């Protein structure tokens, strides 16, 4: 659908970024990844917006140069 952003699971984000679940959670809390929780609660997994992962990967590439 037009206008809807694609999301991925916490597990997918972990694999794409090569980091742990704790790191994905920290990146979301720090505002480096845009996401939402599937259900309210402290232990609920996130759905992370794919474009925010791509943006973070690009920023990492630029700082690595």
PDBQT receptor file of N, H, CA, C and O in Angstrom, charges set to zero:
ATOM      1  N   UNK A   1       0.823  -1.187   0.000  1.00  0.00    +0.000 N 
ATOM      2  CA  UNK A   1       0.000   0.000   0.000  1.00  0.00    +0.000 C 
ATOM      3  C   UNK A   1       0.867   1.250   0.000  1.00  0.00    +0.000 C 
ATOM      4  O   UNK A   1       1.918   1.302   0.639  1.00  0.00    +0.000 OA
ATOM      5  N   UNK A   2       0.419   2.211  -0.701  1.00  0.00    +0.000 N 
ATOM      6  H   UNK A   2      -0.434   2.168  -1.220  1.00  0.00    +0.000 HD
ATOM      7  CA  UNK A   2       1.156   3.453  -0.783  1.00  0.00    +0.000 C 
ATOM      8  C   UNK A   2       1.081   4.195   0.548  1.00  0.00    +0.000 C 
ATOM      9  O   UNK A   2       0.017   4.291   1.160  1.00  0.00    +0.000 OA
ATOM     10  N   UNK A   3       2.212   4.712   0.981  1.00  0.00    +0.000 N 
ATOM     11  H   UNK A   3       3.077   4.634   0.484  1.00  0.00    +0.000 HD
ATOM     12  CA  UNK A   3       2.242   5.489   2.202  1.00  0.00    +0.000 C 
ATOM     13  C   UNK A   3       2.586   4.678   3.438  1.00  0.00    +0.000 C 
ATOM     14  O   UNK A   3       2.920   5.260   4.470  1.00  0.00    +0.000 OA
ATOM     15  N   UNK A   4       2.515   3.360   3.369  1.00  0.00    +0.000 N 
ATOM     16  H   UNK A   4       2.244   2.888   2.530  1.00  0.00    +0.000 HD
ATOM     17  CA  UNK A   4       2.855   2.540   4.519  1.00  0.00    +0.000 C 
ATOM     18  C   UNK A   4       4.322   2.147   4.460  1.00  0.00    +0.000 C 
ATOM     19  O   UNK A   4       4.848   1.778   3.410  1.00  0.00    +0.000 OA
ATOM     20  N   UNK A   5       4.962   2.238   5.611  1.00  0.00    +0.000 N 
ATOM     21  H   UNK A   5       4.535   2.538   6.463  1.00  0.00    +0.000 HD
ATOM     22  CA  UNK A   5       6.377   1.881   5.694  1.00  0.00    +0.000 C 
ATOM     23  C   UNK A   5       6.514   0.400   6.023  1.00  0.00    +0.000 C 
ATOM     24  O   UNK A   5       5.783  -0.128   6.860  1.00  0.00    +0.000 OA
ATOM     25  N   UNK A   6       7.446  -0.259   5.363  1.00  0.00    +0.000 N 
ATOM     26  H   UNK A   6       8.040   0.171   4.683  1.00  0.00    +0.000 HD
ATOM     27  CA  UNK A   6       7.691  -1.678   5.598  1.00  0.00    +0.000 C 
ATOM     28  C   UNK A   6       8.431  -1.849   6.918  1.00  0.00    +0.000 C 
ATOM     29  O   UNK A   6       9.312  -1.058   7.256  1.00  0.00    +0.000 OA
ATOM     30  N   UNK A   7       8.062  -2.890   7.660  1.00  0.00    +0.000 N 
ATOM     31  H   UNK A   7       7.346  -3.532   7.386  1.00  0.00    +0.000 HD
ATOM     32  CA  UNK A   7       8.725  -3.180   8.926  1.00  0.00    +0.000 C 
ATOM     33  C   UNK A   7       9.332  -4.577   8.898  1.00  0.00    +0.000 C 
ATOM     34  O   UNK A   7       8.972  -5.426   8.081  1.00  0.00    +0.000 OA
ATOM     35  N   UNK A   8      10.267  -4.781   9.825  1.00  0.00    +0.000 N 
ATOM     36  H   UNK A   8      10.559  -4.092  10.488  1.00  0.00    +0.000 HD
ATOM     37  CA  UNK A   8      10.875  -6.098  10.013  1.00  0.00    +0.000 C 
ATOM     38  C   UNK A   8      10.856  -6.416  11.504  1.00  0.00    +0.000 C 
ATOM     39  O   UNK A   8      10.688  -5.527  12.339  1.00  0.00    +0.000 OA
ATOM     40  N   UNK A   9      11.028  -7.680  11.821  1.00  0.00    +0.000 N 
ATOM     41  H   UNK A   9      11.164  -8.402  11.142  1.00  0.00    +0.000 HD
ATOM     42  CA  UNK A   9      11.046  -8.115  13.218  1.00  0.00    +0.000 C 
ATOM     43  C   UNK A   9      12.356  -7.722  13.892  1.00  0.00    +0.000 C 
ATOM     44  O   UNK A   9      13.333  -7.367  13.232  1.00  0.00    +0.000 OA
ATOM     45  N   UNK A  10      12.352  -7.794  15.201  1.00  0.00    +0.000 N 
ATOM     46  H   UNK A  10      11.559  -8.082  15.737  1.00  0.00    +0.000 HD
ATOM     47  CA  UNK A  10      13.575  -7.545  15.965  1.00  0.00    +0.000 C 
ATOM     48  C   UNK A  10      14.669  -8.505  15.508  1.00  0.00    +0.000 C 
ATOM     49  O   UNK A  10      15.821  -8.105  15.336  1.00  0.00    +0.000 OA
ATOM     50  N   UNK A  11      14.306  -9.769  15.314  1.00  0.00    +0.000 N 
ATOM     51  H   UNK A  11      13.371 -10.094  15.454  1.00  0.00    +0.000 HD
ATOM     52  CA  UNK A  11      15.276 -10.777  14.870  1.00  0.00    +0.000 C 
ATOM     53  C   UNK A  11      15.870 -10.403  13.515  1.00  0.00    +0.000 C 
ATOM     54  O   UNK A  11      17.081 -10.503  13.321  1.00  0.00    +0.000 OA
ATOM     55  N   UNK A  12      15.029  -9.976  12.582  1.00  0.00    +0.000 N 
ATOM     56  H   UNK A  12      14.045  -9.895  12.740  1.00  0.00    +0.000 HD
ATOM     57  CA  UNK A  12      15.527  -9.564  11.263  1.00  0.00    +0.000 C 
ATOM     58  C   UNK A  12      16.470  -8.377  11.388  1.00  0.00    +0.000 C 
ATOM     59  O   UNK A  12      17.512  -8.335  10.734  1.00  0.00    +0.000 OA
ATOM     60  N   UNK A  13      16.104  -7.411  12.229  1.00  0.00    +0.000 N 
ATOM     61  H   UNK A  13      15.258  -7.445  12.760  1.00  0.00    +0.000 HD
ATOM     62  CA  UNK A  13      16.958  -6.239  12.439  1.00  0.00    +0.000 C 
ATOM     63  C   UNK A  13      18.299  -6.654  13.021  1.00  0.00    +0.000 C 
ATOM     64  O   UNK A  13      19.339  -6.128  12.623  1.00  0.00    +0.000 OA
ATOM     65  N   UNK A  14      18.283  -7.590  13.956  1.00  0.00    +0.000 N 
ATOM     66  H   UNK A  14      17.438  -8.017  14.279  1.00  0.00    +0.000 HD
ATOM     67  CA  UNK A  14      19.532  -8.096  14.548  1.00  0.00    +0.000 C 
ATOM     68  C   UNK A  14      20.440  -8.665  13.460  1.00  0.00    +0.000 C 
ATOM     69  O   UNK A  14      21.639  -8.387  13.435  1.00  0.00    +0.000 OA
ATOM     70  N   UNK A  15      19.869  -9.455  12.571  1.00  0.00    +0.000 N 
ATOM     71  H   UNK A  15      18.895  -9.682  12.592  1.00  0.00    +0.000 HD
ATOM     72  CA  UNK A  15      20.651 -10.088  11.510  1.00  0.00    +0.000 C 
ATOM     73  C   UNK A  15      21.155  -9.064  10.506  1.00  0.00    +0.000 C 
ATOM     74  O   UNK A  15      22.299  -9.146  10.059  1.00  0.00    +0.000 OA
ATOM     75  N   UNK A  16      20.314  -8.103  10.148  1.00  0.00    +0.000 N 
ATOM     76  H   UNK A  16      19.384  -8.038  10.511  1.00  0.00    +0.000 HD
ATOM     77  CA  UNK A  16      20.717  -7.094   9.164  1.00  0.00    +0.000 C 
ATOM     78  C   UNK A  16      21.847  -6.213   9.688  1.00  0.00    +0.000 C 
ATOM     79  O   UNK A  16      22.743  -5.822   8.940  1.00  0.00    +0.000 OA
ATOM     80  N   UNK A  17      21.791  -5.906  10.980  1.00  0.00    +0.000 N 
ATOM     81  H   UNK A  17      21.062  -6.223  11.587  1.00  0.00    +0.000 HD
ATOM     82  CA  UNK A  17      22.785  -5.004  11.581  1.00  0.00    +0.000 C 
ATOM     83  C   UNK A  17      23.968  -5.751  12.189  1.00  0.00    +0.000 C 
ATOM     84  O   UNK A  17      25.000  -5.147  12.482  1.00  0.00    +0.000 OA
ATOM     85  N   UNK A  18      23.825  -7.056  12.380  1.00  0.00    +0.000 N 
ATOM     86  H   UNK A  18      22.987  -7.548  12.142  1.00  0.00    +0.000 HD
ATOM     87  CA  UNK A  18      24.895  -7.841  12.989  1.00  0.00    +0.000 C 
ATOM     88  C   UNK A  18      25.106  -7.496  14.456  1.00  0.00    +0.000 C 
ATOM     89  O   UNK A  18      26.238  -7.420  14.935  1.00  0.00    +0.000 OA
ATOM     90  N   UNK A  19      23.986  -7.285  15.167  1.00  0.00    +0.000 N 
ATOM     91  H   UNK A  19      23.067  -7.346  14.777  1.00  0.00    +0.000 HD
ATOM     92  CA  UNK A  19      24.065  -6.904  16.581  1.00  0.00    +0.000 C 
ATOM     93  C   UNK A  19      23.118  -7.769  17.402  1.00  0.00    +0.000 C 
ATOM     94  O   UNK A  19      22.337  -8.545  16.853  1.00  0.00    +0.000 OA
ATOM     95  N   UNK A  20      23.194  -7.629  18.711  1.00  0.00    +0.000 N 
ATOM     96  H   UNK A  20      23.829  -6.998  19.158  1.00  0.00    +0.000 HD
ATOM     97  CA  UNK A  20      22.349  -8.393  19.627  1.00  0.00    +0.000 C 
ATOM     98  C   UNK A  20      20.982  -7.735  19.788  1.00  0.00    +0.000 C 
ATOM     99  O   UNK A  20      20.763  -6.604  19.355  1.00  0.00    +0.000 OA
ATOM    100  N   UNK A  21      20.072  -8.469  20.417  1.00  0.00    +0.000 N 
ATOM    101  H   UNK A  21      20.250  -9.388  20.768  1.00  0.00    +0.000 HD
ATOM    102  CA  UNK A  21      18.738  -7.935  20.697  1.00  0.00    +0.000 C 
ATOM    103  C   UNK A  21      18.844  -6.720  21.615  1.00  0.00    +0.000 C 
ATOM    104  O   UNK A  21      18.118  -5.741  21.439  1.00  0.00    +0.000 OA
ATOM    105  N   UNK A  22      19.739  -6.782  22.585  1.00  0.00    +0.000 N 
ATOM    106  H   UNK A  22      20.328  -7.577  22.728  1.00  0.00    +0.000 HD
ATOM    107  CA  UNK A  22      19.924  -5.653  23.503  1.00  0.00    +0.000 C 
ATOM    108  C   UNK A  22      20.366  -4.403  22.745  1.00  0.00    +0.000 C 
ATOM    109  O   UNK A  22      19.938  -3.296  23.073  1.00  0.00    +0.000 OA
ATOM    110  N   UNK A  23      21.210  -4.569  21.746  1.00  0.00    +0.000 N 
ATOM    111  H   UNK A  23      21.559  -5.468  21.479  1.00  0.00    +0.000 HD
ATOM    112  CA  UNK A  23      21.679  -3.425  20.956  1.00  0.00    +0.000 C 
ATOM    113  C   UNK A  23      20.550  -2.858  20.114  1.00  0.00    +0.000 C 
ATOM    114  O   UNK A  23      20.421  -1.639  20.006  1.00  0.00    +0.000 OA
ATOM    115  N   UNK A  24      19.729  -3.710  19.515  1.00  0.00    +0.000 N 
ATOM    116  H   UNK A  24      19.833  -4.700  19.603  1.00  0.00    +0.000 HD
ATOM    117  CA  UNK A  24      18.577  -3.225  18.742  1.00  0.00    +0.000 C 
ATOM    118  C   UNK A  24      17.656  -2.425  19.662  1.00  0.00    +0.000 C 
ATOM    119  O   UNK A  24      17.198  -1.344  19.294  1.00  0.00    +0.000 OA
ATOM    120  N   UNK A  25      17.388  -2.947  20.844  1.00  0.00    +0.000 N 
ATOM    121  H   UNK A  25      17.760  -3.825  21.143  1.00  0.00    +0.000 HD
ATOM    122  CA  UNK A  25      16.536  -2.252  21.810  1.00  0.00    +0.000 C 
ATOM    123  C   UNK A  25      17.134  -0.898  22.171  1.00  0.00    +0.000 C 
ATOM    124  O   UNK A  25      16.413   0.098  22.240  1.00  0.00    +0.000 OA
ATOM    125  N   UNK A  26      18.436  -0.850  22.399  1.00  0.00    +0.000 N 
ATOM    126  H   UNK A  26      19.021  -1.659  22.342  1.00  0.00    +0.000 HD
ATOM    127  CA  UNK A  26      19.100   0.414  22.739  1.00  0.00    +0.000 C 
ATOM    128  C   UNK A  26      19.012   1.402  21.578  1.00  0.00    +0.000 C 
ATOM    129  O   UNK A  26      18.760   2.588  21.793  1.00  0.00    +0.000 OA
ATOM    130  N   UNK A  27      19.216   0.929  20.360  1.00  0.00    +0.000 N 
ATOM    131  H   UNK A  27      19.421  -0.034  20.185  1.00  0.00    +0.000 HD
ATOM    132  CA  UNK A  27      19.133   1.800  19.191  1.00  0.00    +0.000 C 
ATOM    133  C   UNK A  27      17.732   2.392  19.033  1.00  0.00    +0.000 C 
ATOM    134  O   UNK A  27      17.584   3.550  18.644  1.00  0.00    +0.000 OA
ATOM    135  N   UNK A  28      16.716   1.601  19.334  1.00  0.00    +0.000 N 
ATOM    136  H   UNK A  28      16.837   0.660  19.651  1.00  0.00    +0.000 HD
ATOM    137  CA  UNK A  28      15.335   2.103  19.281  1.00  0.00    +0.000 C 
ATOM    138  C   UNK A  28      15.133   3.146  20.379  1.00  0.00    +0.000 C 
ATOM    139  O   UNK A  28      14.602   4.226  20.123  1.00  0.00    +0.000 OA
ATOM    140  N   UNK A  29      15.554   2.823  21.593  1.00  0.00    +0.000 N 
ATOM    141  H   UNK A  29      15.986   1.945  21.801  1.00  0.00    +0.000 HD
ATOM    142  CA  UNK A  29      15.365   3.751  22.722  1.00  0.00    +0.000 C 
ATOM    143  C   UNK A  29      16.152   5.044  22.533  1.00  0.00    +0.000 C 
ATOM    144  O   UNK A  29      15.718   6.109  22.974  1.00  0.00    +0.000 OA
ATOM    145  N   UNK A  30      17.298   4.952  21.884  1.00  0.00    +0.000 N 
ATOM    146  H   UNK A  30      17.651   4.087  21.526  1.00  0.00    +0.000 HD
ATOM    147  CA  UNK A  30      18.131   6.142  21.640  1.00  0.00    +0.000 C 
ATOM    148  C   UNK A  30      17.651   6.950  20.431  1.00  0.00    +0.000 C 
ATOM    149  O   UNK A  30      18.178   8.025  20.149  1.00  0.00    +0.000 OA
ATOM    150  N   UNK A  31      16.656   6.429  19.724  1.00  0.00    +0.000 N 
ATOM    151  H   UNK A  31      16.228   5.555  19.953  1.00  0.00    +0.000 HD
ATOM    152  CA  UNK A  31      16.105   7.147  18.580  1.00  0.00    +0.000 C 
ATOM    153  C   UNK A  31      16.869   6.943  17.283  1.00  0.00    +0.000 C 
ATOM    154  O   UNK A  31      16.619   7.642  16.301  1.00  0.00    +0.000 OA
ATOM    155  N   UNK A  32      17.802   5.989  17.267  1.00  0.00    +0.000 N 
ATOM    156  H   UNK A  32      18.005   5.421  18.064  1.00  0.00    +0.000 HD
ATOM    157  CA  UNK A  32      18.556   5.725  16.041  1.00  0.00    +0.000 C 
ATOM    158  C   UNK A  32      17.795   4.811  15.080  1.00  0.00    +0.000 C 
ATOM    159  O   UNK A  32      18.076   4.790  13.882  1.00  0.00    +0.000 OA
ATOM    160  N   UNK A  33      16.837   4.063  15.607  1.00  0.00    +0.000 N 
ATOM    161  H   UNK A  33      16.609   4.080  16.580  1.00  0.00    +0.000 HD
ATOM    162  CA  UNK A  33      15.953   3.238  14.787  1.00  0.00    +0.000 C 
ATOM    163  C   UNK A  33      14.517   3.613  15.119  1.00  0.00    +0.000 C 
ATOM    164  O   UNK A  33      14.160   3.799  16.283  1.00  0.00    +0.000 OA
ATOM    165  N   UNK A  34      13.712   3.721  14.090  1.00  0.00    +0.000 N 
ATOM    166  H   UNK A  34      14.002   3.570  13.145  1.00  0.00    +0.000 HD
ATOM    167  CA  UNK A  34      12.300   4.048  14.242  1.00  0.00    +0.000 C 
ATOM    168  C   UNK A  34      11.530   2.736  14.314  1.00  0.00    +0.000 C 
ATOM    169  O   UNK A  34      11.647   1.892  13.426  1.00  0.00    +0.000 OA
ATOM    170  N   UNK A  35      10.734   2.564  15.384  1.00  0.00    +0.000 N 
ATOM    171  H   UNK A  35      10.638   3.249  16.106  1.00  0.00    +0.000 HD
ATOM    172  CA  UNK A  35      10.039   1.298  15.599  1.00  0.00    +0.000 C 
ATOM    173  C   UNK A  35       8.819   1.502  16.482  1.00  0.00    +0.000 C 
ATOM    174  O   UNK A  35       8.593   2.581  17.031  1.00  0.00    +0.000 OA
ATOM    175  N   UNK A  36       8.045   0.442  16.601  1.00  0.00    +0.000 N 
ATOM    176  H   UNK A  36       8.228  -0.434  16.156  1.00  0.00    +0.000 HD
ATOM    177  CA  UNK A  36       6.935   0.434  17.545  1.00  0.00    +0.000 C 
ATOM    178  C   UNK A  36       6.838  -0.954  18.160  1.00  0.00    +0.000 C 
ATOM    179  O   UNK A  36       7.314  -1.932  17.584  1.00  0.00    +0.000 OA
ATOM    180  N   UNK A  37       6.222  -1.033  19.329  1.00  0.00    +0.000 N 
ATOM    181  H   UNK A  37       5.836  -0.238  19.798  1.00  0.00    +0.000 HD
ATOM    182  CA  UNK A  37       6.047  -2.317  19.998  1.00  0.00    +0.000 C 
ATOM    183  C   UNK A  37       4.801  -3.014  19.461  1.00  0.00    +0.000 C 
ATOM    184  O   UNK A  37       3.800  -2.370  19.149  1.00  0.00    +0.000 OA
ATOM    185  N   UNK A  38       4.877  -4.321  19.359  1.00  0.00    +0.000 N 
ATOM    186  H   UNK A  38       5.691  -4.844  19.613  1.00  0.00    +0.000 HD
ATOM    187  CA  UNK A  38       3.735  -5.104  18.894  1.00  0.00    +0.000 C 
ATOM    188  C   UNK A  38       2.583  -5.020  19.885  1.00  0.00    +0.000 C 
ATOM    189  O   UNK A  38       1.427  -4.864  19.490  1.00  0.00    +0.000 OA
ATOM    190  N   UNK A  39       2.895  -5.121  21.156  1.00  0.00    +0.000 N 
ATOM    191  H   UNK A  39       3.834  -5.248  21.477  1.00  0.00    +0.000 HD
ATOM    192  CA  UNK A  39       1.887  -4.989  22.210  1.00  0.00    +0.000 C 
ATOM    193  C   UNK A  39       2.489  -4.168  23.329  1.00  0.00    +0.000 C 
ATOM    194  O   UNK A  39       3.705  -4.193  23.524  1.00  0.00    +0.000 OA
ATOM    195  N   UNK A  40       1.670  -3.440  24.067  1.00  0.00    +0.000 N 
ATOM    196  H   UNK A  40       0.683  -3.419  23.909  1.00  0.00    +0.000 HD
ATOM    197  CA  UNK A  40       2.209  -2.668  25.193  1.00  0.00    +0.000 C 
ATOM    198  C   UNK A  40       2.823  -3.614  26.218  1.00  0.00    +0.000 C 
ATOM    199  O   UNK A  40       2.276  -4.681  26.495  1.00  0.00    +0.000 OA
ATOM    200  N   UNK A  41       3.927  -3.230  26.760  1.00  0.00    +0.000 N 
ATOM    201  H   UNK A  41       4.372  -2.363  26.535  1.00  0.00    +0.000 HD
ATOM    202  CA  UNK A  41       4.568  -4.049  27.778  1.00  0.00    +0.000 C 
ATOM    203  C   UNK A  41       6.068  -3.981  27.648  1.00  0.00    +0.000 C 
ATOM    204  O   UNK A  41       6.606  -3.697  26.577  1.00  0.00    +0.000 OA
ATOM    205  N   UNK A  42       6.728  -4.243  28.737  1.00  0.00    +0.000 N 
ATOM    206  H   UNK A  42       6.292  -4.473  29.607  1.00  0.00    +0.000 HD
ATOM    207  CA  UNK A  42       8.180  -4.110  28.765  1.00  0.00    +0.000 C 
ATOM    208  C   UNK A  42       8.898  -5.159  27.934  1.00  0.00    +0.000 C 
ATOM    209  O   UNK A  42       9.981  -4.891  27.414  1.00  0.00    +0.000 OA
ATOM    210  N   UNK A  43       8.321  -6.349  27.795  1.00  0.00    +0.000 N 
ATOM    211  H   UNK A  43       7.442  -6.567  28.218  1.00  0.00    +0.000 HD
ATOM    212  CA  UNK A  43       9.037  -7.433  27.118  1.00  0.00    +0.000 C 
ATOM    213  C   UNK A  43       8.587  -7.656  25.673  1.00  0.00    +0.000 C 
ATOM    214  O   UNK A  43       9.085  -8.564  25.008  1.00  0.00    +0.000 OA
ATOM    215  N   UNK A  44       7.671  -6.856  25.189  1.00  0.00    +0.000 N 
ATOM    216  H   UNK A  44       7.266  -6.118  25.729  1.00  0.00    +0.000 HD
ATOM    217  CA  UNK A  44       7.181  -7.016  23.827  1.00  0.00    +0.000 C 
ATOM    218  C   UNK A  44       8.284  -6.682  22.812  1.00  0.00    +0.000 C 
ATOM    219  O   UNK A  44       9.065  -5.751  23.003  1.00  0.00    +0.000 OA
ATOM    220  N   UNK A  45       8.322  -7.464  21.739  1.00  0.00    +0.000 N 
ATOM    221  H   UNK A  45       7.687  -8.221  21.584  1.00  0.00    +0.000 HD
ATOM    222  CA  UNK A  45       9.280  -7.190  20.669  1.00  0.00    +0.000 C 
ATOM    223  C   UNK A  45       8.844  -5.973  19.861  1.00  0.00    +0.000 C 
ATOM    224  O   UNK A  45       7.682  -5.567  19.878  1.00  0.00    +0.000 OA
ATOM    225  N   UNK A  46       9.811  -5.411  19.161  1.00  0.00    +0.000 N 
ATOM    226  H   UNK A  46      10.755  -5.740  19.147  1.00  0.00    +0.000 HD
ATOM    227  CA  UNK A  46       9.574  -4.260  18.301  1.00  0.00    +0.000 C 
ATOM    228  C   UNK A  46       9.336  -4.707  16.863  1.00  0.00    +0.000 C 
ATOM    229  O   UNK A  46       9.748  -5.796  16.461  1.00  0.00    +0.000 OA
ATOM    230  N   UNK A  47       8.677  -3.864  16.107  1.00  0.00    +0.000 N 
ATOM    231  H   UNK A  47       8.343  -2.980  16.433  1.00  0.00    +0.000 HD
ATOM    232  CA  UNK A  47       8.664  -3.915  14.646  1.00  0.00    +0.000 C 
ATOM    233  C   UNK A  47       9.464  -2.691  14.230  1.00  0.00    +0.000 C 
ATOM    234  O   UNK A  47       9.092  -1.562  14.550  1.00  0.00    +0.000 OA
ATOM    235  N   UNK A  48      10.549  -2.910  13.527  1.00  0.00    +0.000 N 
ATOM    236  H   UNK A  48      10.851  -3.827  13.267  1.00  0.00    +0.000 HD
ATOM    237  CA  UNK A  48      11.463  -1.835  13.158  1.00  0.00    +0.000 C 
ATOM    238  C   UNK A  48      11.230  -1.470  11.702  1.00  0.00    +0.000 C 
ATOM    239  O   UNK A  48      11.132  -2.336  10.833  1.00  0.00    +0.000 OA
ATOM    240  N   UNK A  49      11.143  -0.175  11.454  1.00  0.00    +0.000 N 
ATOM    241  H   UNK A  49      11.223   0.530  12.159  1.00  0.00    +0.000 HD
ATOM    242  CA  UNK A  49      10.933   0.290  10.079  1.00  0.00    +0.000 C 
ATOM    243  C   UNK A  49      12.198   0.043   9.259  1.00  0.00    +0.000 C 
ATOM    244  O   UNK A  49      13.296   0.452   9.637  1.00  0.00    +0.000 OA
ATOM    245  N   UNK A  50      12.016  -0.632   8.133  1.00  0.00    +0.000 N 
ATOM    246  H   UNK A  50      11.124  -0.964   7.826  1.00  0.00    +0.000 HD
ATOM    247  CA  UNK A  50      13.127  -1.014   7.270  1.00  0.00    +0.000 C 
ATOM    248  C   UNK A  50      13.930   0.198   6.799  1.00  0.00    +0.000 C 
ATOM    249  O   UNK A  50      15.157   0.137   6.728  1.00  0.00    +0.000 OA
ATOM    250  N   UNK A  51      13.247   1.295   6.480  1.00  0.00    +0.000 N 
ATOM    251  H   UNK A  51      12.249   1.344   6.538  1.00  0.00    +0.000 HD
ATOM    252  CA  UNK A  51      13.983   2.467   6.015  1.00  0.00    +0.000 C 
ATOM    253  C   UNK A  51      14.883   3.056   7.098  1.00  0.00    +0.000 C 
ATOM    254  O   UNK A  51      15.901   3.672   6.781  1.00  0.00    +0.000 OA
ATOM    255  N   UNK A  52      14.527   2.878   8.366  1.00  0.00    +0.000 N 
ATOM    256  H   UNK A  52      13.701   2.378   8.624  1.00  0.00    +0.000 HD
ATOM    257  CA  UNK A  52      15.397   3.390   9.428  1.00  0.00    +0.000 C 
ATOM    258  C   UNK A  52      16.645   2.521   9.583  1.00  0.00    +0.000 C 
ATOM    259  O   UNK A  52      17.710   3.021   9.945  1.00  0.00    +0.000 OA
ATOM    260  N   UNK A  53      16.514   1.216   9.309  1.00  0.00    +0.000 N 
ATOM    261  H   UNK A  53      15.649   0.810   9.015  1.00  0.00    +0.000 HD
ATOM    262  CA  UNK A  53      17.682   0.330   9.325  1.00  0.00    +0.000 C 
ATOM    263  C   UNK A  53      18.617   0.702   8.178  1.00  0.00    +0.000 C 
ATOM    264  O   UNK A  53      19.830   0.804   8.361  1.00  0.00    +0.000 OA
ATOM    265  N   UNK A  54      18.039   0.902   6.992  1.00  0.00    +0.000 N 
ATOM    266  H   UNK A  54      17.053   0.818   6.844  1.00  0.00    +0.000 HD
ATOM    267  CA  UNK A  54      18.850   1.280   5.833  1.00  0.00    +0.000 C 
ATOM    268  C   UNK A  54      19.567   2.601   6.074  1.00  0.00    +0.000 C 
ATOM    269  O   UNK A  54      20.729   2.754   5.697  1.00  0.00    +0.000 OA
ATOM    270  N   UNK A  55      18.892   3.545   6.692  1.00  0.00    +0.000 N 
ATOM    271  H   UNK A  55      17.948   3.421   6.998  1.00  0.00    +0.000 HD
ATOM    272  CA  UNK A  55      19.489   4.845   7.004  1.00  0.00    +0.000 C 
ATOM    273  C   UNK A  55      20.644   4.698   7.995  1.00  0.00    +0.000 C 
ATOM    274  O   UNK A  55      21.690   5.324   7.832  1.00  0.00    +0.000 OA
ATOM    275  N   UNK A  56      20.450   3.870   9.017  1.00  0.00    +0.000 N 
ATOM    276  H   UNK A  56      19.599   3.361   9.149  1.00  0.00    +0.000 HD
ATOM    277  CA  UNK A  56      21.512   3.639   9.999  1.00  0.00    +0.000 C 
ATOM    278  C   UNK A  56      22.718   2.981   9.337  1.00  0.00    +0.000 C 
ATOM    279  O   UNK A  56      23.857   3.354   9.620  1.00  0.00    +0.000 OA
ATOM    280  N   UNK A  57      22.484   2.007   8.459  1.00  0.00    +0.000 N 
ATOM    281  H   UNK A  57      21.559   1.704   8.228  1.00  0.00    +0.000 HD
ATOM    282  CA  UNK A  57      23.590   1.345   7.763  1.00  0.00    +0.000 C 
ATOM    283  C   UNK A  57      24.363   2.336   6.890  1.00  0.00    +0.000 C 
ATOM    284  O   UNK A  57      25.591   2.276   6.826  1.00  0.00    +0.000 OA
ATOM    285  N   UNK A  58      23.651   3.249   6.215  1.00  0.00    +0.000 N 
ATOM    286  H   UNK A  58      22.653   3.298   6.267  1.00  0.00    +0.000 HD
ATOM    287  CA  UNK A  58      24.315   4.266   5.400  1.00  0.00    +0.000 C 
ATOM    288  C   UNK A  58      25.162   5.197   6.260  1.00  0.00    +0.000 C 
ATOM    289  O   UNK A  58      26.290   5.537   5.904  1.00  0.00    +0.000 OA
ATOM    290  N   UNK A  59      24.596   5.610   7.408  1.00  0.00    +0.000 N 
ATOM    291  H   UNK A  59      23.679   5.334   7.697  1.00  0.00    +0.000 HD
ATOM    292  CA  UNK A  59      25.368   6.487   8.314  1.00  0.00    +0.000 C 
ATOM    293  C   UNK A  59      26.625   5.784   8.805  1.00  0.00    +0.000 C 
ATOM    294  O   UNK A  59      27.686   6.402   8.902  1.00  0.00    +0.000 OA
ATOM    295  N   UNK A  60      26.513   4.505   9.113  1.00  0.00    +0.000 N 
ATOM    296  H   UNK A  60      25.652   4.004   9.034  1.00  0.00    +0.000 HD
ATOM    297  CA  UNK A  60      27.683   3.748   9.578  1.00  0.00    +0.000 C 
ATOM    298  C   UNK A  60      28.738   3.655   8.481  1.00  0.00    +0.000 C 
ATOM    299  O   UNK A  60      29.933   3.765   8.756  1.00  0.00    +0.000 OA
ATOM    300  N   UNK A  61      28.299   3.453   7.237  1.00  0.00    +0.000 N 
ATOM    301  H   UNK A  61      27.329   3.364   7.014  1.00  0.00    +0.000 HD
ATOM    302  CA  UNK A  61      29.245   3.374   6.116  1.00  0.00    +0.000 C 
ATOM    303  C   UNK A  61      29.976   4.697   5.935  1.00  0.00    +0.000 C 
ATOM    304  O   UNK A  61      31.184   4.714   5.696  1.00  0.00    +0.000 OA
ATOM    305  N   UNK A  62      29.253   5.798   6.046  1.00  0.00    +0.000 N 
ATOM    306  H   UNK A  62      28.272   5.784   6.240  1.00  0.00    +0.000 HD
ATOM    307  CA  UNK A  62      29.858   7.115   5.849  1.00  0.00    +0.000 C 
ATOM    308  C   UNK A  62      30.854   7.435   6.950  1.00  0.00    +0.000 C 
ATOM    309  O   UNK A  62      31.884   8.048   6.672  1.00  0.00    +0.000 OA
ATOM    310  N   UNK A  63      30.586   7.046   8.178  1.00  0.00    +0.000 N 
ATOM    311  H   UNK A  63      29.749   6.548   8.403  1.00  0.00    +0.000 HD
ATOM    312  CA  UNK A  63      31.523   7.335   9.257  1.00  0.00    +0.000 C 
ATOM    313  C   UNK A  63      32.721   6.396   9.230  1.00  0.00    +0.000 C 
ATOM    314  O   UNK A  63      33.765   6.708   9.802  1.00  0.00    +0.000 OA
ATOM    315  N   UNK A  64      32.579   5.235   8.562  1.00  0.00    +0.000 N 
ATOM    316  H   UNK A  64      31.730   4.981   8.097  1.00  0.00    +0.000 HD
ATOM    317  CA  UNK A  64      33.681   4.282   8.472  1.00  0.00    +0.000 C 
ATOM    318  C   UNK A  64      34.723   4.698   7.442  1.00  0.00    +0.000 C 
ATOM    319  O   UNK A  64      35.833   4.166   7.429  1.00  0.00    +0.000 OA
ATOM    320  N   UNK A  65      34.372   5.638   6.588  1.00  0.00    +0.000 N 
ATOM    321  H   UNK A  65      33.470   6.070   6.599  1.00  0.00    +0.000 HD
ATOM    322  CA  UNK A  65      35.298   6.060   5.520  1.00  0.00    +0.000 C 
ATOM    323  C   UNK A  65      36.368   6.956   6.028  1.00  0.00    +0.000 C 
ATOM    324  O   UNK A  65      37.221   7.397   5.258  1.00  0.00    +0.000 OA
TER     325      UNK A  65
